[in-house]
Amino acid sequence: MRVLGRAVSAMLLGLALAGLGCKDVPVAPAGLHYAANPATYTVGKAITPNTPTSTGGAIDSYAVTPALPAGLALDAKSGILSGTPTTATAVATYTVTGTNAAGSTTASLSLTVVASLAITAQPADQAVLAGQAATFSGTATSSGTISYQWQKDGAAITGATAAAYTTPTTVLADNGSAFSVVVTDSLGGSVTSKNALLTVTAGGPGTFTATGSLALGRTYHTATRLQSGKVLLAGGTDLSASLQTAELYDPATGTFAPTGSLVNARQKHTATLLADGRVLLVGGIVGAGGSTTLTTAELYDPATGTFALTTGNPVAARSEHTATLLPSGKVLIVSGRDQAAYVASAELFDPATGTFALTGAPLAARATHTATLLPSGKVLVAGGFRAGALATAELFDPAGGTNGTFSATGNLATARAQHTATLLGTGQVLLVGGASTLVAELFDPAAASGVGAFAPTGSLGTARAAGHVAALLPSGMVLIAGGIGAGSPAPVLASAELFDPAAATFAATGSLAAAREHATATVLTSGKVLVAAGDTGTVLATVEIYY
């Protein structure tokens, strides 16, 4: 029995050992890798789950060293990497270990977390005076390469691709514009800043500020304030040819718009606002270098925005003449030049018939003189040029003879040409510049028993030999600005000054934003003065307003 028991025990042990040999032996994992490796993630953006694959035995658990960037996690069961990173990190290698009962395998996972594209400083609202520039800036961060594109009112600004943008010289029409910047990066991010508003206000008293520019620079043009309050700028030259174009300035918007073309290109002509609202343009020169003096005249009709030749032509070809609206509604055209010859005639334009007729002859032929309508209805014709600056003056009386006559008056204290003449509220006439002297003079029509006489008055701060402008302000003062100074070479001036009739003195006021000669000065209905175009040897399209 004892032998039998031992045999049974041996048999049972053999069966047990045989049974163990039939089970699967665990297999270690191998070949672990991740779908995205290397991987770059962005702060604040949820990542696409990064899933592992492996060969060999199934992995029971996963672990990673060192710790993953903040916001990312590795699932210990599936090994999937997921989450939303919260902090930027440099590129780093992380070891993921997959384990089962039989062993383990590893994968080296390269991860980078970059900063998300974000605007860190928004552009701020800006407020400037018209004529100044405004600068907007914004800053952004990104781990990629950043690019900027500035916009004005939602439209991209050509060339504005830096972190800061400085506007051109502002005008009143820019007020209320919205500026923003679109920031992109090389990682595909894009963000747009908030709008920054631009406030543009007019300058203070005694200052010039820029307004809208002309479409075309011009000099030796004319400027006429229409009954609507708009200003017609017509003809002139771009210093290579006489111009046929015209533009309208709208004070409400501070902008220019083209209007009809002149029938004849012309410069050094005259423009006169008629009682019916039309504008009469007379004479001038045309051609290369101004080789032809015109014998034509035309009318601008604001109602249609068109120019048309007058019914009749002027009697004489003339440029650098004067044109004066008389109380009768007719226009007096005096003297001038036909190339090298000085015109010794005067004529009247009659708007009722559209024709011209000669008046009595002037006492002297002259050009670049002035003609000023006096309160009496007579016209003072003073100074000018003919073989040198003239000191003579004469009076046109519309009631004399058939069409008016000329008679002598007192001589100027100083011979002047290309000067300005401004009728003051006192009835006197202020003559400024046109000579190297600083001294201005006044013509008093009541002096010398009603014949009239000239007398020196206050001295300018700066000599203005030619090409300056003068405008009577609502205050009664006279604005004198720009022109050509004294000296050799003579400078083109940006300075301006005011004549005070009560004190008979000149005092400096704000300077023009741009030096200019042969500009025009037009008093607007607001009392401000529009100083337009001109040249410095280079033609100007800029325009500014004196407050």
SEMAR-653215 format. One line per 2 residues: number of its first residue (from 1); their letters; for each residue x negated, y, z of C-alpha. Coordinates in steps of 0.001 Angstrom, whole numbers, m for minus. Layout:
! residues N
NUM) A) X/Y/Z; ...
END
This chain:
! residues 547
1) MR) 0/0/0; m2792/2316/831
3) VL) m4352/1721/m2642; m970/2354/m4311
5) GR) m590/5707/m2508; m3932/6875/m3713
7) AV) m3014/6018/m7292; 246/7957/m7138
9) SA) m1530/11008/m5763; m4103/10920/m8532
11) ML) m1342/10638/m11118; 553/13603/m9733
13) LG) m2580/15740/m9700; m3278/14852/m13320
15) LA) 240/15766/m14331; m99/19119/m12551
17) LA) m3350/19900/m14273; m1888/18898/m17633
19) GL) 1074/21235/m17052; m1183/24251/m16348
21) GC) m3015/23751/m19628; 232/24310/m21603
23) KD) 799/27990/m20467; m499/31204/m22588
25) VP) m3674/32708/m21220; m3434/36656/m21015
27) VA) m5181/38601/m23924; m6924/41923/m23318
29) PA) m5793/45045/m25355; m8020/46566/m28062
31) GL) m8139/49250/m30801; m6287/51993/m28897
33) HY) m5803/55194/m30906; m3384/58178/m31149
35) AA) m1403/59461/m34094; m2804/63020/m33744
37) NP) m6487/63051/m32929; m7968/65643/m32803
39) AT) m4906/67723/m31910; m4428/71483/m31509
41) YT) m1512/72784/m29480; m190/76284/m28777
43) VG) 610/77801/m25419; 4349/77971/m24876
45) KA) 5282/75634/m27717; 6475/72059/m27003
47) IT) 4182/69576/m28692; 5273/66801/m31008
49) PN) 4971/63647/m28862; 1609/62039/m29562
51) TP) 2175/58260/m29693; m522/55581/m29191
53) TS) m964/52294/m31035; m3242/49380/m30186
55) TG) m4155/45793/m31106; m4654/42745/m28909
57) GA) m2517/42230/m25851; 297/44570/m24893
59) ID) m717/47391/m22612; 1032/47475/m19275
61) SY) m192/50888/m18076; m2037/53989/m19235
63) AV) m4274/56499/m17457; m6270/59543/m18599
65) TP) m9356/61315/m17377; m10070/64148/m16832
67) AL) m6729/65782/m16076; m4860/66991/m19153
69) PA) m4348/70729/m19840; m1606/72260/m17688
71) GL) 1853/71477/m19006; 878/68244/m20781
73) AL) 1501/64744/m19380; 703/61153/m20287
75) DA) 3456/58616/m19716; 1892/55800/m17638
77) KS) 4132/53111/m19194; 4262/54170/m22871
79) GI) 1057/56177/m23142; 2939/58935/m25024
81) LS) 1467/62415/m24639; 4122/65158/m24408
83) GT) 4971/68491/m22795; 4532/72246/m23307
85) PT) 1033/73618/m22615; 915/76680/m20411
87) TA) m2768/77624/m20540; m5234/77956/m23380
89) TA) m8217/75576/m23183; m11322/75052/m25230
91) VA) m11701/71874/m27213; m12311/68942/m24836
93) TY) m12404/65138/m24967; m10040/63110/m22782
95) TV) m10395/59347/m22212; m7144/57382/m22244
97) TG) m7372/53857/m20809; m4790/51181/m21584
99) TN) m4774/48181/m19248; m3136/44742/m18813
101) AA) m3943/41715/m16620; m6599/40508/m19003
103) GS) m8507/43732/m19476; m8437/47292/m20898
105) TT) m9239/49459/m23939; m9975/53180/m24287
107) AS) m9428/55992/m26762; m11248/59318/m26877
109) LS) m8654/62020/m27480; m9838/65484/m28583
111) LT) m7429/68289/m27567; m7417/72072/m27893
113) VV) m4771/74477/m26563; m4779/77875/m28250
115) AS) m3127/81080/m27122; 170/81779/m28848
117) LA) 455/84895/m31069; 1824/87692/m28949
119) IT) 1934/91492/m29045; 288/92695/m25865
121) AQ) 789/96445/m26428; 3787/97722/m28368
123) PA) 3490/100884/m30523; 4737/103947/m28641
125) DQ) 7031/106753/m29820; 5177/109820/m31092
127) AV) 6094/113515/m31233; 4133/115993/m33355
129) LA) 4530/119392/m34958; 5132/119455/m38689
131) GQ) 1765/119638/m40371; 121/117329/m37858
133) AA) m534/113602/m38235; 749/110916/m35855
135) TF) m1096/107745/m34865; 648/104495/m33932
137) SG) m1188/101492/m32513; m421/98005/m31286
139) TA) m2501/95108/m30014; m1936/91354/m30166
141) TS) m3586/88172/m28993; m3992/84809/m30691
143) SG) m6588/82092/m30931; m6357/82492/m34682
145) TI) m7418/85379/m36911; m4934/88263/m36584
147) SY) m3640/90401/m39465; m1540/93592/m39280
149) QW) 933/95209/m41685; 2571/98512/m40718
151) QK) 6046/99441/m41851; 7961/102714/m42132
153) DG) 11716/102310/m41872; 11293/98603/m42645
155) AA) 9196/99066/m45785; 5541/98019/m45856
157) IT) 3044/100901/m46016; 400/100257/m48648
159) GA) m3055/99875/m47147; m1861/100110/m43514
161) TA) m3420/96850/m42337; m5380/97814/m39232
163) AA) m4360/97639/m35584; m3723/101409/m35674
165) YT) m2036/103528/m38350; m2350/107293/m38809
167) TP) 326/108940/m40924; m387/111523/m43595
169) TT) 298/115127/m42611; 3895/115088/m41398
171) VL) 6760/117185/m42707; 10115/117912/m41131
173) AD) 11728/115276/m43358; 9697/112617/m41481
175) NG) 11621/113323/m38281; 13395/110187/m37020
177) SA) 11321/107708/m39023; 10747/104310/m37397
179) FS) 7324/102653/m37476; 6659/98995/m36662
181) VV) 3917/96456/m37252; 4178/92853/m38407
183) VT) 1428/90724/m36841; 485/87363/m38303
185) DS) m2318/84910/m37531; m4219/82177/m39313
187) LG) m2327/79528/m37317; 944/80444/m39036
189) GS) 2368/82662/m36318; 4285/85869/m37079
191) VT) 5803/88483/m34786; 7185/91990/m35375
193) SK) 6788/94813/m32893; 9543/97050/m31673
195) NA) 10265/100237/m33611; 8382/103351/m32531
197) LL) 10189/106579/m33416; 8477/109643/m34876
199) TV) 9757/113051/m33820; 8620/115961/m35996
201) TA) 9464/119483/m34909; 8795/122867/m36396
203) GG) 5844/124893/m35264; 6126/127772/m32855
205) PG) 6336/131469/m33764; 3424/132746/m35798
207) TF) 2410/129336/m37140; 2322/127654/m40518
209) TA) 3447/124022/m40772; 3528/121706/m43752
211) TG) 6751/120859/m45516; 7412/118571/m48479
213) SL) 4889/118727/m51320; 5571/119510/m54949
215) AL) 5594/116628/m57394; 3029/118567/m59422
217) GR) 403/121041/m58240; 684/124457/m59845
219) TY) m676/127999/m59705; 354/131263/m61453
221) HT) 3940/130004/m61154; 7054/131806/m59929
223) AT) 9295/131143/m56925; 12854/132442/m56700
225) RL) 15324/131995/m53853; 18691/131080/m55350
227) QS) 22072/132095/m53975; 22391/128563/m52549
229) GK) 19298/129160/m50419; 17255/126683/m52427
231) VL) 14033/127885/m54060; 13228/127436/m57750
233) LA) 9540/126975/m58567; 8972/127238/m62288
235) GG) 6112/126918/m64736; 2558/127894/m63889
237) TD) m552/125947/m64723; m2413/122912/m63419
239) LS) m5607/124769/m64489; m5805/122744/m67679
241) AS) m2521/123645/m69400; 591/125738/m68874
243) LQ) 3487/123820/m67305; 7003/123274/m68567
245) TA) 8318/121679/m65386; 10340/123171/m62554
247) EL) 11273/121964/m59073; 13833/122903/m56422
249) YD) 12984/123170/m52733; 15813/122322/m50340
251) PA) 15250/123916/m46899; 17799/121526/m45364
253) TG) 15622/118498/m46098; 12221/120113/m46545
255) TF) 11796/118329/m49870; 11365/119110/m53568
257) AP) 13284/117614/m56481; 12753/118117/m60217
259) TG) 15187/120290/m62118; 15502/120970/m65853
261) SL) 12424/121637/m67983; 11637/125092/m69285
263) VN) 12163/125653/m72993; 8616/127019/m73161
265) AR) 5718/126130/m70904; 4517/129368/m69346
267) QK) 2273/130866/m66667; 1734/134447/m65445
269) HT) 5363/135126/m66313; 8085/136769/m64188
271) AT) 11253/135316/m62677; 14169/137469/m61513
273) LL) 17373/136414/m59756; 20344/137979/m61547
275) AD) 23546/139093/m59885; 25430/136116/m61363
277) GR) 23005/133619/m59760; 21015/132758/m62864
279) VL) 17253/133285/m63054; 15581/135206/m65882
281) LV) 12080/134072/m66913; 10191/136447/m69177
283) GG) 6936/136202/m71110; 3741/134694/m69819
285) IV) 1039/132782/m71608; 740/129264/m72998
287) GA) m1770/127116/m74809; m5255/125891/m74005
289) GG) m6801/128555/m71816; m3653/130683/m72198
291) ST) m4412/131572/m75807; m866/132647/m76737
293) TL) 1254/135373/m75127; 4957/134560/m75321
295) TT) 7661/136710/m76857; 10417/134517/m75440
297) AE) 12605/134618/m72343; 14929/132036/m70857
299) LY) 17639/131665/m68257; 17911/129000/m65559
301) DP) 21477/128077/m64629; 21677/126544/m61113
303) AT) 25129/125144/m61869; 23747/122860/m64572
305) GT) 20069/122758/m63589; 19047/123659/m67141
307) FA) 17023/126310/m68945; 18090/128001/m72199
309) LT) 16563/130758/m74299; 18120/134186/m74028
311) TG) 20227/135431/m76924; 17592/137959/m77864
313) NP) 13836/137862/m77444; 11833/140475/m75549
315) VA) 10682/143359/m77680; 7026/142746/m76839
317) AR) 4855/139777/m75945; 3546/140293/m72432
319) SE) 2041/138567/m69395; 964/139861/m65962
321) HT) 3840/142366/m66258; 6528/143170/m63690
323) AT) 10268/142513/m63655; 12647/144397/m61328
325) LL) 16383/143913/m60858; 18094/147312/m60992
327) PS) 21334/148257/m59183; 23081/148114/m62574
329) GK) 22296/144401/m62846; 19835/144973/m65667
331) VL) 16190/143923/m65369; 13317/146360/m65986
333) IV) 10244/144787/m67636; 7140/146997/m67474
335) SG) 3846/146908/m69365; 1556/143865/m68993
337) RD) m977/142395/m71345; m952/140656/m74728
339) QA) m4337/138922/m74587; m6950/141726/m74733
341) AY) m4392/144442/m75519; m2437/146228/m72794
343) VA) 1248/146739/m73529; 2319/150391/m73412
345) SA) 6065/149730/m73411; 8892/148847/m71057
347) EL) 12263/147261/m71777; 15566/146393/m70158
349) FD) 17295/143003/m70188; 21085/143161/m70176
351) PA) 22645/139954/m68725; 25979/140833/m70300
353) TG) 24577/140526/m73830; 21440/138449/m73235
355) TF) 19381/141017/m75140; 16442/143352/m74553
357) AL) 16088/147036/m75429; 13182/149467/m75087
359) TG) 13212/152181/m72432; 11177/155353/m72381
361) AP) 7469/154564/m72582; 5416/154230/m69401
363) LA) 2790/156912/m68836; 39/154289/m68742
365) AR) m348/150743/m70023; m1340/148430/m67169
367) AT) m1312/144795/m66036; m1385/143070/m62606
369) HT) 363/146143/m61203; 3358/146196/m58829
371) AT) 6912/147463/m59325; 9145/148183/m56318
373) LL) 12813/149155/m56315; 13241/152166/m54016
375) PS) 16426/152977/m52044; 17091/155792/m54544
377) GK) 17393/153258/m57391; 14136/154411/m58940
379) VL) 11239/151982/m59436; 7692/152674/m58228
381) VA) 5079/151294/m60637; 1654/151404/m58979
383) GG) m1961/150517/m59682; m2902/147594/m61869
385) FR) m5736/147013/m64287; m6835/148498/m67611
387) AG) m10600/148744/m68128; m10836/148717/m64327
389) AL) m8497/149064/m61353; m6079/152002/m61601
391) AT) m5181/154600/m58997; m2265/156031/m60961
393) AE) 1418/155465/m60221; 4691/156436/m61845
395) LF) 8417/156346/m61217; 11035/154848/m63506
397) DP) 14403/156598/m63369; 17202/154425/m64831
399) AG) 19378/157540/m65213; 16888/159379/m67423
401) GT) 17266/159465/m71187; 19046/156677/m73039
403) NG) 17598/153690/m71198; 15545/155408/m68498
405) TF) 12352/157419/m68328; 9011/157389/m66501
407) SA) 7455/160301/m64635; 4287/160791/m62633
409) TG) 4063/160516/m58879; 1098/160879/m56508
411) NL) m2028/158799/m57031; m3034/155915/m54807
413) AT) m5666/156613/m52173; m7608/153626/m53575
415) AR) m7529/152134/m57071; m5995/148661/m56821
417) AQ) m5143/145694/m59071; m3627/142326/m58122
419) HT) m2461/143950/m54880; 922/143490/m53183
421) AT) 3664/146059/m52653; 6415/145588/m50060
423) LL) 9425/147835/m49459; 9720/148498/m45721
425) GT) 12879/149153/m43758; 11822/152802/m43590
427) GQ) 12074/153141/m47371; 8304/153400/m47640
429) VL) 6217/150980/m49708; 3206/149148/m48246
431) LV) 332/148441/m50656; m2211/145858/m49508
433) GG) m5438/144512/m50987; m6356/144431/m54647
435) AS) m9663/146096/m53796; m12656/145506/m51568
437) TL) m11336/148020/m49026; m9706/146900/m45791
439) VA) m7492/149981/m45735; m3855/149607/m46807
441) EL) m1652/152503/m47848; 1953/153646/m47717
443) FD) 3955/155327/m50445; 6507/157772/m49077
445) PA) 9164/158597/m51689; 10273/161661/m49689
447) AA) 6819/163254/m49590; 5629/166025/m51915
449) SG) 9117/167461/m52345; 10583/164147/m53379
451) VG) 7944/163254/m55934; 6326/160860/m53507
453) AF) 2809/160451/m52185; 413/157774/m50945
455) AP) m1477/157881/m47658; m3819/155389/m45952
457) TG) m2426/153327/m43118; m3854/150561/m40880
459) SL) m6792/148366/m41836; m6638/144659/m42606
461) GT) m8631/142259/m40510; m9865/140595/m43731
463) AR) m10357/142105/m47162; m8110/140504/m49775
465) AA) m9229/141370/m53264; m6600/139393/m55171
467) GH) m4268/136422/m55149; m2777/136969/m51680
469) VA) 951/136995/m50841; 3144/139406/m48909
471) AL) 6622/138911/m47452; 8928/141194/m45473
473) LP) 10088/139380/m42336; 13487/139896/m40675
475) SG) 11643/141645/m37833; 10545/144357/m40254
477) MV) 6933/143221/m40105; 5068/142172/m43249
479) LI) 3246/138853/m43535; 19/138931/m45562
481) AG) m1610/135549/m46229; m4323/133833/m48236
483) GI) m5927/135263/m51344; m9524/135896/m52336
485) GA) m11833/137589/m49872; m14767/139908/m50413
487) GS) m18281/138725/m51125; m20114/136651/m53696
489) PA) m19023/134014/m54153; m15676/135300/m52919
491) PV) m14040/132846/m50493; m10492/131595/m50819
493) LA) m8763/132521/m47564; m6553/130619/m45136
495) SA) m6181/133539/m42731; m2985/135542/m42342
497) EL) m2019/138767/m40614; 1034/140857/m39787
499) FD) 1566/144547/m40502; 3624/146351/m37869
501) PA) 5241/149452/m39427; 5992/150951/m36019
503) AA) 2331/150901/m34964; 872/151057/m38492
505) TF) m1521/148258/m37556; m2467/144782/m38724
507) AA) m2919/141868/m36331; m3972/138280/m36974
509) TG) m1348/135540/m36915; m1622/131776/m37384
511) SL) m3685/130622/m40346; m2443/128677/m43333
513) AA) m2954/124942/m43103; m4751/125199/m46459
515) AR) m6661/128099/m47973; m4977/129205/m51209
517) EH) m4828/131946/m53820; m2113/132729/m56391
519) AT) 493/130999/m54255; 4049/132286/m53905
521) AT) 5764/133494/m50724; 9555/133287/m50480
523) VL) 11629/134407/m47496; 14236/131726/m46809
525) TS) 17735/132413/m45533; 16500/131306/m42102
527) GK) 13919/134118/m42108; 11053/131660/m42412
529) VL) 8597/132073/m45283; 7886/129346/m47825
531) VA) 4275/129558/m49083; 3919/127260/m52070
533) AG) 1112/125783/m54175; m1637/128023/m55622
535) DT) m5244/126973/m55967; m8739/127040/m54537
537) GT) m10326/126415/m57901; m8466/123115/m57610
539) VL) m4712/123267/m58054; m2558/122612/m54961
541) AT) 749/120780/m54568; 999/121411/m50832
543) VE) 3567/123747/m49340; 3924/125244/m45877
545) IY) 6372/127305/m43856; 5605/130313/m41692
547) Y) 7690/130617/m38539
END
